[in-house]
Amino acid sequence: MSSFNDAYNNDKQYKESLISRVITPDKHEAYEQAVDYTIEDMIGIMEAYKHGSISDEKEAQEQIRVFLEEYTVKLFNITKGK
């Protein structure tokens, strides 16, 4: 289990370091907002799947793909200063 924890901590430190280098303080609020919106979108997909509005796994995967693409574009725009 220790090797898992080490790998997890190393990965977490790498991601935090990368984010702090790319997302400058003036862009941090936009980044946090993008993360919050994406979490809301993902929860919406899970709820829709749970309640039957999204009827199958393939449809859920497509919705997740769309939201991840949107998140990626938001991140690109944030890093470019748009």
C-alpha positions as CSV (number, residue, x, y, z in Angstrom):
1,M,0.0,0.0,0.0
2,S,2.9,2.3,0.6
3,S,3.9,2.3,-3.0
4,F,0.4,3.3,-4.0
5,N,0.5,6.2,-1.5
6,D,3.9,7.3,-2.8
7,A,2.7,7.2,-6.4
8,Y,-0.5,9.1,-5.4
9,N,1.4,11.8,-3.5
10,N,4.0,12.1,-6.3
11,D,1.2,12.5,-8.9
12,K,-0.6,15.0,-6.8
13,Q,2.5,17.1,-6.2
14,Y,3.3,17.0,-9.9
15,K,-0.3,18.2,-10.8
16,E,-0.3,20.9,-8.2
17,S,3.1,22.1,-9.4
18,L,2.1,22.1,-13.0
19,I,-1.1,24.0,-12.3
20,S,0.6,26.6,-10.2
21,R,3.2,27.2,-13.0
22,V,0.5,27.5,-15.7
23,I,-2.4,29.1,-13.8
24,T,-1.0,32.4,-12.7
25,P,-2.6,34.3,-9.7
26,D,-4.5,36.6,-12.1
27,K,-6.0,33.5,-13.8
28,H,-6.7,31.5,-10.7
29,E,-10.3,32.7,-10.2
30,A,-11.2,31.7,-13.8
31,Y,-9.5,28.3,-13.3
32,E,-11.5,27.7,-10.1
33,Q,-14.7,28.7,-11.9
34,A,-14.0,26.3,-14.8
35,V,-13.3,23.5,-12.3
36,D,-16.6,24.2,-10.5
37,Y,-18.6,24.3,-13.7
38,T,-17.1,21.0,-14.8
39,I,-17.9,19.3,-11.5
40,E,-21.5,20.5,-11.8
41,D,-21.7,19.2,-15.4
42,M,-20.3,15.8,-14.3
43,I,-22.7,15.6,-11.4
44,G,-25.5,16.5,-13.8
45,I,-24.6,13.6,-16.1
46,M,-24.4,11.2,-13.1
47,E,-27.8,12.3,-11.9
48,A,-29.4,12.1,-15.4
49,Y,-28.0,8.6,-15.8
50,K,-29.2,7.6,-12.3
51,H,-32.7,8.8,-13.0
52,G,-33.0,7.5,-16.5
53,S,-32.8,10.7,-18.5
54,I,-29.6,9.3,-20.0
55,S,-30.6,5.8,-20.9
56,D,-27.4,4.0,-21.6
57,E,-23.7,4.0,-20.9
58,K,-22.7,5.0,-24.5
59,E,-24.9,8.2,-24.2
60,A,-23.4,9.0,-20.8
61,Q,-19.9,8.6,-22.3
62,E,-20.7,10.9,-25.1
63,Q,-22.0,13.6,-22.7
64,I,-18.8,13.2,-20.6
65,R,-16.7,13.6,-23.7
66,V,-18.5,16.8,-24.7
67,F,-18.1,18.3,-21.2
68,L,-14.4,17.3,-21.1
69,E,-13.9,18.9,-24.4
70,E,-15.6,22.1,-23.2
71,Y,-13.4,22.0,-20.0
72,T,-10.2,21.6,-22.1
73,V,-11.2,24.6,-24.3
74,K,-11.9,26.6,-21.1
75,L,-8.4,25.7,-19.8
76,F,-6.8,26.6,-23.1
77,N,-8.6,30.0,-23.1
78,I,-7.5,30.7,-19.5
79,T,-3.9,29.9,-20.2
80,K,-4.0,32.1,-23.4
81,G,-5.6,34.9,-21.4
82,K,-9.0,34.9,-23.2
